[in-house]
Amino acid sequence: MRITVLNGPNLNLLGTREPDQYGTATLAEVESLVRVEADHLGIELEWRQSNHEGALIDAIHELPGRADALLLNAAGYTHTSVAIRDALAAVRIPFVEVHLSNVFAREEFRHRSLMADLAIGVIAGFGPRSYLLGLRALHASRADV
Ligand code: CA2
């Protein structure tokens, strides 16, 4: 199974700022954690991050034929991007939406996701473990994808 992990804007700052909200692990450390689990599950993993909406959309367009499923943390774009939603709907890639923080325990504008209804499911609030849980969920859903 091939899974692409796509990380949105500002997640490159992980571990360097706002540790109370997002923890102390860097994005590279989260990637290492996820790679160990992916190896364990026999998943071929691609890891990407961009701060640019268009680049994220291009990455989604590239998924058919390249990945069986997507683990997506669209970060701030989760709550604003009709264009990313449209890209996900267009390629019809099965995906799980993940968030480090519990977005429902935060500001009201973070309670709404413009893509969650297209996802297999959403995992939020477990820090870097959200990614591990999301990976396992995609792996467990592989018969359906
Ligand atoms: O909890 C998550 O994973 C979020 O997707 C993170 C986004 C936020 O806009 C979403 O509401 C929830 C923010 C990512 C920014 O990451 C930073 C990391 C360190 C310092 C500053 C920002």
Backbone and ligand atoms as CSV (ligand in chain L), in Angstrom:
chain,resi,resn,atom,element,x,y,z
A,1,MET,N,N,0.840,-1.193,0.000
A,1,MET,CA,C,0.000,0.000,0.000
A,1,MET,C,C,0.884,1.254,0.000
A,2,ARG,N,N,0.514,2.220,-0.840
A,2,ARG,CA,C,1.284,3.475,-0.907
A,2,ARG,C,C,0.441,4.605,-0.307
A,3,ILE,N,N,1.024,5.282,0.656
A,3,ILE,CA,C,0.312,6.389,1.311
A,3,ILE,C,C,1.151,7.662,1.218
A,4,THR,N,N,0.504,8.731,0.798
A,4,THR,CA,C,1.145,10.056,0.835
A,4,THR,C,C,0.636,10.803,2.060
A,5,VAL,N,N,1.569,11.416,2.772
A,5,VAL,CA,C,1.212,12.299,3.889
A,5,VAL,C,C,1.454,13.725,3.404
A,6,LEU,N,N,0.413,14.530,3.485
A,6,LEU,CA,C,0.505,15.905,2.999
A,6,LEU,C,C,0.278,16.864,4.167
A,7,ASN,N,N,1.259,17.723,4.380
A,7,ASN,CA,C,1.226,18.680,5.495
A,7,ASN,C,C,1.121,20.100,4.969
A,8,GLY,N,N,0.222,20.862,5.559
A,8,GLY,CA,C,-0.048,22.216,5.096
A,8,GLY,C,C,0.799,23.283,5.766
A,9,PRO,N,N,0.355,24.531,5.625
A,9,PRO,CA,C,1.169,25.690,5.994
A,9,PRO,C,C,1.532,25.762,7.470
A,10,ASN,N,N,2.750,26.190,7.685
A,10,ASN,CA,C,3.335,26.469,9.004
A,10,ASN,C,C,3.726,25.216,9.774
A,11,LEU,N,N,3.368,24.049,9.274
A,11,LEU,CA,C,3.742,22.829,10.000
A,11,LEU,C,C,5.258,22.606,9.965
A,12,ASN,N,N,5.954,23.286,9.044
A,12,ASN,CA,C,7.426,23.247,9.053
A,12,ASN,C,C,8.002,23.909,10.307
A,13,LEU,N,N,7.162,24.689,11.006
A,13,LEU,CA,C,7.634,25.367,12.238
A,13,LEU,C,C,7.477,24.503,13.487
A,14,LEU,N,N,6.891,23.340,13.294
A,14,LEU,CA,C,6.611,22.459,14.437
A,14,LEU,C,C,7.871,22.223,15.290
A,15,GLY,N,N,7.690,22.299,16.608
A,15,GLY,CA,C,8.798,22.051,17.522
A,15,GLY,C,C,9.661,23.268,17.779
A,16,THR,N,N,9.438,24.326,16.996
A,16,THR,CA,C,10.274,25.526,17.160
A,16,THR,C,C,9.508,26.673,17.808
A,17,ARG,N,N,8.151,26.638,17.705
A,17,ARG,CA,C,7.298,27.693,18.275
A,17,ARG,C,C,6.011,27.066,18.790
A,18,GLU,N,N,5.331,27.779,19.704
A,18,GLU,CA,C,4.042,27.344,20.251
A,18,GLU,C,C,4.045,25.905,20.759
A,19,PRO,N,N,5.031,25.532,21.599
A,19,PRO,CA,C,5.081,24.141,22.094
A,19,PRO,C,C,3.867,23.768,22.946
A,20,ASP,N,N,3.242,24.768,23.591
A,20,ASP,CA,C,2.066,24.463,24.421
A,20,ASP,C,C,0.923,23.937,23.566
A,21,GLN,N,N,0.819,24.480,22.377
A,21,GLN,CA,C,-0.271,24.080,21.478
A,21,GLN,C,C,0.079,22.844,20.660
A,22,TYR,N,N,1.334,22.807,20.153
A,22,TYR,CA,C,1.667,21.783,19.158
A,22,TYR,C,C,2.764,20.813,19.588
A,23,GLY,N,N,3.265,20.960,20.840
A,23,GLY,CA,C,4.281,20.031,21.321
A,23,GLY,C,C,5.685,20.423,20.885
A,24,THR,N,N,6.639,19.574,21.220
A,24,THR,CA,C,8.051,19.909,20.994
A,24,THR,C,C,8.672,19.116,19.845
A,25,ALA,N,N,7.950,18.144,19.328
A,25,ALA,CA,C,8.495,17.348,18.220
A,25,ALA,C,C,8.527,18.183,16.947
A,26,THR,N,N,9.608,18.074,16.200
A,26,THR,CA,C,9.688,18.749,14.900
A,26,THR,C,C,8.930,17.914,13.862
A,27,LEU,N,N,8.674,18.535,12.706
A,27,LEU,CA,C,7.974,17.795,11.652
A,27,LEU,C,C,8.833,16.612,11.179
A,28,ALA,N,N,10.153,16.800,11.169
A,28,ALA,CA,C,11.058,15.702,10.778
A,28,ALA,C,C,10.950,14.549,11.779
A,29,GLU,N,N,10.781,14.900,13.047
A,29,GLU,CA,C,10.634,13.846,14.073
A,29,GLU,C,C,9.297,13.117,13.922
A,30,VAL,N,N,8.244,13.871,13.607
A,30,VAL,CA,C,6.939,13.234,13.356
A,30,VAL,C,C,7.065,12.298,12.150
A,31,GLU,N,N,7.754,12.779,11.121
A,31,GLU,CA,C,7.952,11.942,9.928
A,31,GLU,C,C,8.668,10.637,10.293
A,32,SER,N,N,9.721,10.723,11.113
A,32,SER,CA,C,10.470,9.511,11.499
A,32,SER,C,C,9.565,8.526,12.216
A,33,LEU,N,N,8.754,9.063,13.136
A,33,LEU,CA,C,7.809,8.226,13.889
A,33,LEU,C,C,6.859,7.495,12.937
A,34,VAL,N,N,6.336,8.252,11.982
A,34,VAL,CA,C,5.367,7.687,11.038
A,34,VAL,C,C,6.052,6.683,10.108
A,35,ARG,N,N,7.305,6.960,9.740
A,35,ARG,CA,C,8.025,6.034,8.847
A,35,ARG,C,C,8.260,4.685,9.517
A,36,VAL,N,N,8.569,4.714,10.813
A,36,VAL,CA,C,8.782,3.450,11.545
A,36,VAL,C,C,7.501,2.620,11.503
A,37,GLU,N,N,6.366,3.273,11.748
A,37,GLU,CA,C,5.073,2.575,11.736
A,37,GLU,C,C,4.731,2.098,10.316
A,38,ALA,N,N,5.033,2.936,9.331
A,38,ALA,CA,C,4.751,2.569,7.934
A,38,ALA,C,C,5.558,1.328,7.547
A,39,ASP,N,N,6.836,1.290,7.928
A,39,ASP,CA,C,7.682,0.123,7.629
A,39,ASP,C,C,7.088,-1.120,8.261
A,40,HIS,N,N,6.656,-0.955,9.519
A,40,HIS,CA,C,6.062,-2.057,10.280
A,40,HIS,C,C,4.827,-2.609,9.559
A,41,LEU,N,N,4.052,-1.709,8.959
A,41,LEU,CA,C,2.793,-2.110,8.301
A,41,LEU,C,C,3.000,-2.429,6.814
A,42,GLY,N,N,4.234,-2.304,6.333
A,42,GLY,CA,C,4.510,-2.575,4.919
A,42,GLY,C,C,3.953,-1.508,3.992
A,43,ILE,N,N,3.894,-0.290,4.491
A,43,ILE,CA,C,3.375,0.840,3.705
A,43,ILE,C,C,4.541,1.603,3.076
A,44,GLU,N,N,4.402,1.902,1.793
A,44,GLU,CA,C,5.368,2.765,1.111
A,44,GLU,C,C,4.905,4.206,1.330
A,45,LEU,N,N,5.756,5.001,1.969
A,45,LEU,CA,C,5.320,6.329,2.430
A,45,LEU,C,C,5.974,7.459,1.651
A,46,GLU,N,N,5.154,8.427,1.264
A,46,GLU,CA,C,5.682,9.672,0.713
A,46,GLU,C,C,5.280,10.780,1.667
A,47,TRP,N,N,6.224,11.652,2.022
A,47,TRP,CA,C,5.981,12.712,3.018
A,47,TRP,C,C,6.207,14.068,2.376
A,48,ARG,N,N,5.198,14.947,2.403
A,48,ARG,CA,C,5.336,16.252,1.768
A,48,ARG,C,C,4.793,17.362,2.671
A,49,GLN,N,N,5.336,18.540,2.510
A,49,GLN,CA,C,4.833,19.712,3.236
A,49,GLN,C,C,4.936,20.916,2.317
A,50,SER,N,N,3.907,21.761,2.339
A,50,SER,CA,C,4.002,23.032,1.618
A,50,SER,C,C,3.241,24.114,2.369
A,51,ASN,N,N,3.754,25.322,2.229
A,51,ASN,CA,C,3.071,26.486,2.794
A,51,ASN,C,C,2.138,27.143,1.782
A,52,HIS,N,N,2.042,26.549,0.576
A,52,HIS,CA,C,1.329,27.190,-0.526
A,52,HIS,C,C,0.114,26.379,-0.965
A,53,GLU,N,N,-1.020,27.053,-1.013
A,53,GLU,CA,C,-2.274,26.374,-1.362
A,53,GLU,C,C,-2.173,25.689,-2.727
A,54,GLY,N,N,-1.642,26.403,-3.709
A,54,GLY,CA,C,-1.540,25.846,-5.063
A,54,GLY,C,C,-0.642,24.622,-5.111
A,55,ALA,N,N,0.436,24.653,-4.346
A,55,ALA,CA,C,1.359,23.505,-4.321
A,55,ALA,C,C,0.671,22.293,-3.680
A,56,LEU,N,N,-0.142,22.546,-2.670
A,56,LEU,CA,C,-0.889,21.442,-2.035
A,56,LEU,C,C,-1.891,20.865,-3.036
A,57,ILE,N,N,-2.533,21.742,-3.794
A,57,ILE,CA,C,-3.500,21.297,-4.813
A,57,ILE,C,C,-2.776,20.488,-5.894
A,58,ASP,N,N,-1.616,20.962,-6.342
A,58,ASP,CA,C,-0.828,20.198,-7.335
A,58,ASP,C,C,-0.473,18.824,-6.775
A,59,ALA,N,N,-0.078,18.786,-5.510
A,59,ALA,CA,C,0.298,17.500,-4.885
A,59,ALA,C,C,-0.911,16.561,-4.862
A,60,ILE,N,N,-2.093,17.094,-4.600
A,60,ILE,CA,C,-3.315,16.260,-4.595
A,60,ILE,C,C,-3.606,15.761,-6.014
A,61,HIS,N,N,-3.429,16.620,-7.006
A,61,HIS,CA,C,-3.668,16.216,-8.406
A,61,HIS,C,C,-2.735,15.093,-8.837
A,62,GLU,N,N,-1.535,15.052,-8.241
A,62,GLU,CA,C,-0.542,14.028,-8.613
A,62,GLU,C,C,-0.831,12.667,-7.980
A,63,LEU,N,N,-1.790,12.606,-7.064
A,63,LEU,CA,C,-1.959,11.367,-6.281
A,63,LEU,C,C,-2.449,10.153,-7.081
A,64,PRO,N,N,-3.410,10.292,-7.989
A,64,PRO,CA,C,-3.870,9.096,-8.692
A,64,PRO,C,C,-2.705,8.412,-9.433
A,65,GLY,N,N,-2.572,7.100,-9.212
A,65,GLY,CA,C,-1.480,6.346,-9.823
A,65,GLY,C,C,-0.201,6.390,-9.020
A,66,ARG,N,N,-0.184,7.238,-8.002
A,66,ARG,CA,C,1.040,7.409,-7.224
A,66,ARG,C,C,0.838,6.965,-5.767
A,67,ALA,N,N,-0.409,7.091,-5.295
A,67,ALA,CA,C,-0.721,6.698,-3.919
A,67,ALA,C,C,-2.098,6.046,-3.884
A,68,ASP,N,N,-2.266,5.127,-2.941
A,68,ASP,CA,C,-3.575,4.480,-2.759
A,68,ASP,C,C,-4.450,5.284,-1.810
A,69,ALA,N,N,-3.810,6.074,-0.957
A,69,ALA,CA,C,-4.559,6.819,0.057
A,69,ALA,C,C,-3.720,7.998,0.534
A,70,LEU,N,N,-4.391,8.904,1.194
A,70,LEU,CA,C,-3.766,10.161,1.636
A,70,LEU,C,C,-4.048,10.399,3.119
A,71,LEU,N,N,-2.992,10.789,3.831
A,71,LEU,CA,C,-3.134,11.274,5.205
A,71,LEU,C,C,-2.917,12.778,5.130
A,72,LEU,N,N,-3.924,13.550,5.501
A,72,LEU,CA,C,-3.898,14.988,5.230
A,72,LEU,C,C,-4.023,15.822,6.497
A,73,ASN,N,N,-2.998,16.652,6.736
A,73,ASN,CA,C,-3.140,17.734,7.707
A,73,ASN,C,C,-3.021,19.033,6.905
A,74,ALA,N,N,-4.158,19.555,6.497
A,74,ALA,CA,C,-4.157,20.771,5.673
A,74,ALA,C,C,-3.931,22.023,6.522
A,75,ALA,N,N,-3.723,21.813,7.831
A,75,ALA,CA,C,-3.432,22.923,8.758
A,75,ALA,C,C,-4.495,24.028,8.620
A,76,GLY,N,N,-4.088,25.276,8.544
A,76,GLY,CA,C,-5.062,26.379,8.500
A,76,GLY,C,C,-6.008,26.295,7.300
A,77,TYR,N,N,-5.537,25.697,6.204
A,77,TYR,CA,C,-6.394,25.581,5.012
A,77,TYR,C,C,-7.582,24.644,5.227
A,78,THR,N,N,-7.493,23.807,6.251
A,78,THR,CA,C,-8.620,22.930,6.596
A,78,THR,C,C,-9.909,23.744,6.719
A,79,HIS,N,N,-9.763,24.933,7.303
A,79,HIS,CA,C,-10.929,25.728,7.686
A,79,HIS,C,C,-11.335,26.759,6.630
A,80,THR,N,N,-10.533,26.871,5.573
A,80,THR,CA,C,-10.769,27.970,4.617
A,80,THR,C,C,-10.785,27.571,3.149
A,81,SER,N,N,-10.177,26.432,2.790
A,81,SER,CA,C,-9.857,26.236,1.372
A,81,SER,C,C,-10.894,25.418,0.600
A,82,VAL,N,N,-11.751,26.148,-0.111
A,82,VAL,CA,C,-12.680,25.510,-1.050
A,82,VAL,C,C,-11.868,24.835,-2.162
A,83,ALA,N,N,-10.746,25.447,-2.538
A,83,ALA,CA,C,-9.944,24.918,-3.646
A,83,ALA,C,C,-9.327,23.563,-3.295
A,84,ILE,N,N,-8.851,23.403,-2.062
A,84,ILE,CA,C,-8.304,22.089,-1.657
A,84,ILE,C,C,-9.443,21.076,-1.575
A,85,ARG,N,N,-10.574,21.491,-1.053
A,85,ARG,CA,C,-11.738,20.590,-1.038
A,85,ARG,C,C,-12.079,20.129,-2.460
A,86,ASP,N,N,-12.119,21.068,-3.403
A,86,ASP,CA,C,-12.457,20.725,-4.789
A,86,ASP,C,C,-11.443,19.737,-5.369
A,87,ALA,N,N,-10.166,19.925,-5.048
A,87,ALA,CA,C,-9.123,19.010,-5.551
A,87,ALA,C,C,-9.338,17.601,-4.989
A,88,LEU,N,N,-9.643,17.511,-3.707
A,88,LEU,CA,C,-9.885,16.201,-3.072
A,88,LEU,C,C,-11.100,15.521,-3.700
A,89,ALA,N,N,-12.136,16.306,-3.954
A,89,ALA,CA,C,-13.356,15.750,-4.563
A,89,ALA,C,C,-13.070,15.311,-5.999
A,90,ALA,N,N,-12.212,16.058,-6.692
A,90,ALA,CA,C,-11.922,15.740,-8.100
A,90,ALA,C,C,-11.138,14.446,-8.232
A,91,VAL,N,N,-10.116,14.250,-7.384
A,91,VAL,CA,C,-9.283,13.043,-7.541
A,91,VAL,C,C,-9.886,11.842,-6.829
A,92,ARG,N,N,-10.830,12.076,-5.939
A,92,ARG,CA,C,-11.536,11.005,-5.226
A,92,ARG,C,C,-10.581,10.021,-4.544
A,93,ILE,N,N,-9.514,10.570,-3.973
A,93,ILE,CA,C,-8.557,9.715,-3.245
A,93,ILE,C,C,-9.089,9.485,-1.830
A,94,PRO,N,N,-9.079,8.232,-1.349
A,94,PRO,CA,C,-9.503,8.020,0.037
A,94,PRO,C,C,-8.513,8.695,0.988
A,95,PHE,N,N,-9.027,9.451,1.939
A,95,PHE,CA,C,-8.096,10.130,2.850
A,95,PHE,C,C,-8.648,10.206,4.263
A,96,VAL,N,N,-7.701,10.316,5.193
A,96,VAL,CA,C,-8.029,10.591,6.595
A,96,VAL,C,C,-7.474,11.979,6.908
A,97,GLU,N,N,-8.303,12.802,7.545
A,97,GLU,CA,C,-7.879,14.147,7.977
A,97,GLU,C,C,-7.313,14.032,9.387
A,98,VAL,N,N,-6.139,14.574,9.601
A,98,VAL,CA,C,-5.541,14.532,10.940
A,98,VAL,C,C,-5.182,15.933,11.423
A,99,HIS,N,N,-5.249,16.081,12.736
A,99,HIS,CA,C,-4.783,17.309,13.384
A,99,HIS,C,C,-4.040,16.940,14.658
A,100,LEU,N,N,-2.978,17.674,14.907
A,100,LEU,CA,C,-2.218,17.483,16.141
A,100,LEU,C,C,-3.057,17.887,17.345
A,101,SER,N,N,-3.678,19.052,17.222
A,101,SER,CA,C,-4.450,19.597,18.344
A,101,SER,C,C,-5.913,19.180,18.230
A,102,ASN,N,N,-6.618,19.290,19.350
A,102,ASN,CA,C,-8.063,19.044,19.331
A,102,ASN,C,C,-8.735,20.330,18.858
A,103,VAL,N,N,-8.988,20.387,17.568
A,103,VAL,CA,C,-9.522,21.618,16.969
A,103,VAL,C,C,-10.873,22.014,17.586
A,104,PHE,N,N,-11.588,21.046,18.149
A,104,PHE,CA,C,-12.915,21.332,18.735
A,104,PHE,C,C,-12.812,21.958,20.118
A,105,ALA,N,N,-11.624,21.919,20.705
A,105,ALA,CA,C,-11.399,22.554,22.001
A,105,ALA,C,C,-10.763,23.931,21.815
A,106,ARG,N,N,-10.710,24.391,20.569
A,106,ARG,CA,C,-10.047,25.668,20.265
A,106,ARG,C,C,-11.070,26.681,19.725
A,107,GLU,N,N,-10.587,27.715,19.058
A,107,GLU,CA,C,-11.472,28.769,18.552
A,107,GLU,C,C,-12.548,28.161,17.643
A,108,GLU,N,N,-13.697,28.836,17.620
A,108,GLU,CA,C,-14.827,28.306,16.859
A,108,GLU,C,C,-14.512,28.147,15.366
A,109,PHE,N,N,-13.676,29.041,14.825
A,109,PHE,CA,C,-13.399,28.933,13.382
A,109,PHE,C,C,-12.648,27.647,13.030
A,110,ARG,N,N,-12.043,27.006,14.059
A,110,ARG,CA,C,-11.342,25.731,13.797
A,110,ARG,C,C,-12.286,24.535,13.899
A,111,HIS,N,N,-13.527,24.766,14.319
A,111,HIS,CA,C,-14.473,23.650,14.477
A,111,HIS,C,C,-14.982,23.165,13.123
A,112,ARG,N,N,-14.868,24.036,12.116
A,112,ARG,CA,C,-15.389,23.688,10.793
A,112,ARG,C,C,-14.234,23.259,9.885
A,113,SER,N,N,-14.413,22.096,9.255
A,113,SER,CA,C,-13.471,21.664,8.222
A,113,SER,C,C,-14.216,21.665,6.897
A,114,LEU,N,N,-13.571,22.218,5.872
A,114,LEU,CA,C,-14.208,22.232,4.545
A,114,LEU,C,C,-13.998,20.923,3.800
A,115,MET,N,N,-13.261,19.983,4.434
A,115,MET,CA,C,-12.990,18.727,3.737
A,115,MET,C,C,-13.393,17.474,4.498
A,116,ALA,N,N,-13.719,17.619,5.790
A,116,ALA,CA,C,-13.953,16.442,6.643
A,116,ALA,C,C,-15.050,15.523,6.115
A,117,ASP,N,N,-16.080,16.104,5.493
A,117,ASP,CA,C,-17.183,15.251,5.013
A,117,ASP,C,C,-16.769,14.382,3.825
A,118,LEU,N,N,-15.647,14.725,3.182
A,118,LEU,CA,C,-15.138,13.899,2.079
A,118,LEU,C,C,-14.203,12.804,2.577
A,119,ALA,N,N,-13.769,12.934,3.830
A,119,ALA,CA,C,-12.764,12.014,4.385
A,119,ALA,C,C,-13.397,10.707,4.853
A,120,ILE,N,N,-12.556,9.663,4.949
A,120,ILE,CA,C,-13.011,8.429,5.597
A,120,ILE,C,C,-13.309,8.741,7.059
A,121,GLY,N,N,-12.436,9.541,7.660
A,121,GLY,CA,C,-12.613,9.926,9.051
A,121,GLY,C,C,-11.636,11.006,9.444
A,122,VAL,N,N,-11.781,11.487,10.667
A,122,VAL,CA,C,-10.965,12.590,11.171
A,122,VAL,C,C,-10.384,12.199,12.523
A,123,ILE,N,N,-9.099,12.484,12.716
A,123,ILE,CA,C,-8.441,12.218,14.001
A,123,ILE,C,C,-7.779,13.509,14.458
A,124,ALA,N,N,-8.108,13.938,15.669
A,124,ALA,CA,C,-7.584,15.218,16.153
A,124,ALA,C,C,-7.306,15.149,17.642
A,125,GLY,N,N,-6.203,15.772,18.053
A,125,GLY,CA,C,-5.984,15.983,19.474
A,125,GLY,C,C,-4.953,15.091,20.120
A,126,PHE,N,N,-4.307,14.232,19.350
A,126,PHE,CA,C,-3.371,13.269,19.940
A,126,PHE,C,C,-1.916,13.617,19.656
A,127,GLY,N,N,-1.666,14.861,19.263
A,127,GLY,CA,C,-0.289,15.251,18.941
A,127,GLY,C,C,0.215,14.403,17.770
A,128,PRO,N,N,1.520,14.126,17.730
A,128,PRO,CA,C,2.067,13.311,16.635
A,128,PRO,C,C,1.379,11.951,16.502
A,129,ARG,N,N,0.811,11.461,17.602
A,129,ARG,CA,C,0.107,10.164,17.522
A,129,ARG,C,C,-1.133,10.237,16.623
A,130,SER,N,N,-1.663,11.432,16.409
A,130,SER,CA,C,-2.778,11.551,15.453
A,130,SER,C,C,-2.366,10.983,14.091
A,131,TYR,N,N,-1.109,11.250,13.707
A,131,TYR,CA,C,-0.626,10.744,12.406
A,131,TYR,C,C,-0.533,9.216,12.433
A,132,LEU,N,N,-0.039,8.669,13.550
A,132,LEU,CA,C,0.081,7.202,13.658
A,132,LEU,C,C,-1.298,6.559,13.591
A,133,LEU,N,N,-2.249,7.155,14.319
A,133,LEU,CA,C,-3.620,6.613,14.322
A,133,LEU,C,C,-4.232,6.727,12.932
A,134,GLY,N,N,-3.963,7.838,12.259
A,134,GLY,CA,C,-4.479,8.034,10.901
A,134,GLY,C,C,-3.898,7.015,9.933
A,135,LEU,N,N,-2.596,6.759,10.078
A,135,LEU,CA,C,-1.938,5.773,9.209
A,135,LEU,C,C,-2.554,4.390,9.430
A,136,ARG,N,N,-2.728,4.049,10.703
A,136,ARG,CA,C,-3.337,2.739,11.011
A,136,ARG,C,C,-4.757,2.657,10.472
A,137,ALA,N,N,-5.495,3.753,10.577
A,137,ALA,CA,C,-6.880,3.763,10.078
A,137,ALA,C,C,-6.909,3.552,8.568
A,138,LEU,N,N,-5.999,4.211,7.850
A,138,LEU,CA,C,-5.947,4.017,6.395
A,138,LEU,C,C,-5.561,2.583,6.060
A,139,HIS,N,N,-4.595,2.048,6.811
A,139,HIS,CA,C,-4.154,0.665,6.582
A,139,HIS,C,C,-5.297,-0.306,6.842
A,140,ALA,N,N,-6.043,-0.059,7.908
A,140,ALA,CA,C,-7.170,-0.940,8.265
A,140,ALA,C,C,-8.308,-0.825,7.249
A,141,SER,N,N,-8.394,0.310,6.561
A,141,SER,CA,C,-9.457,0.518,5.563
A,141,SER,C,C,-9.040,0.040,4.180
A,142,ARG,N,N,-7.846,-0.558,4.072
A,142,ARG,CA,C,-7.284,-0.790,2.731
A,142,ARG,C,C,-8.151,-1.706,1.889
A,143,ALA,N,N,-8.919,-2.634,2.502
A,143,ALA,CA,C,-9.786,-3.513,1.711
A,143,ALA,C,C,-10.886,-2.699,1.032
A,144,ASP,N,N,-11.238,-1.562,1.650
A,144,ASP,CA,C,-12.336,-0.741,1.122
A,144,ASP,C,C,-11.857,0.248,0.069
A,145,VAL,N,N,-10.514,0.442,0.000
A,145,VAL,CA,C,-10.035,1.517,-0.897
A,145,VAL,C,C,-9.645,0.990,-2.265
L,1,CA2,O1,O,-3.724,20.829,15.015
L,1,CA2,C1,C,-3.404,20.806,13.836
L,1,CA2,O2,O,-2.757,19.896,13.328
L,1,CA2,C2,C,-3.780,21.992,12.931
L,1,CA2,O3,O,-4.030,21.488,11.632
L,1,CA2,C3,C,-2.571,22.906,12.938
L,1,CA2,C4,C,-2.813,24.199,12.171
L,1,CA2,C5,C,-4.096,24.880,12.631
L,1,CA2,O4,O,-4.358,26.014,11.828
L,1,CA2,C6,C,-5.276,23.948,12.572
L,1,CA2,O5,O,-6.416,24.626,13.069
L,1,CA2,C7,C,-5.032,22.715,13.410
L,1,CA2,C8,C,-1.657,25.157,12.384
L,1,CA2,C9,C,-0.337,24.609,11.979
L,1,CA2,C10,C,0.697,25.596,12.396
L,1,CA2,O6,O,1.726,24.915,13.060
L,1,CA2,C11,C,2.559,25.646,13.827
L,1,CA2,C12,C,3.527,24.936,14.475
L,1,CA2,C13,C,4.406,25.617,15.286
L,1,CA2,C14,C,4.321,26.980,15.419
L,1,CA2,C15,C,3.352,27.681,14.754
L,1,CA2,C16,C,2.475,27.007,13.943
